[in-house]
């Protein structure tokens, strides 16, 4: 894989205990933190890109953001997610070279395993 290709990471925060406003605030905070990392782009996911059963707020999918990251910075972003989201339920989708990997995690152990899986997926091992 060339170092020029980017990886798209979609993160869905799943927290049934939060109301829509709290979940949106949490998602926007995470988005701001991800933008502080060295990513190509990071944004909330627009309603046009959502699966049918999802909830949306103000034209964006509730609790979902997408970041585009260079291969070189992918590990750093995954490390950040591991630190920041270790005890949260999330769905993580990684897309590179036309292939997708989708994993769910709801504990530190599951998130660690999901991150390892994503790293192997990207490195092709």
C-alpha positions, 0 to 999 in steps of 0.5 A: 500500500502506498503511503499516499493513500488515505484511510477513511474512519467512521466513528459512531458513538452509541450511548442510549443513556444520552439524549440527542442534545447531549450526544450531539455535544459529545460528538462535536467535542470528539470531532474537535479533538480529532481535528487537533490531530494531524488528519486530512479532514474530519466532519459530522456525517450528513443525513444524506449519507445515513442508514435508514434506521438512524436518528438525525439532528439538524441535518447530521447523523446523531453521534457519527463523525467521519475522518480522513487520515493519511496512512502515516497518521492512522496509528496515531488516530487509533491510539487517540480513539483507544485513549478517548473512547475506551469505556464507550460503545462505538462502531468503527468503520475503516475504509481503505483501497476500496475495502471496508472493515466494520467493528463494534466495541463496548469495553476497553478490551473490545476497543483494543481488539477492534483497533488491532484488527483495524491496524492489521486490516490497513497494513494488509496482514 
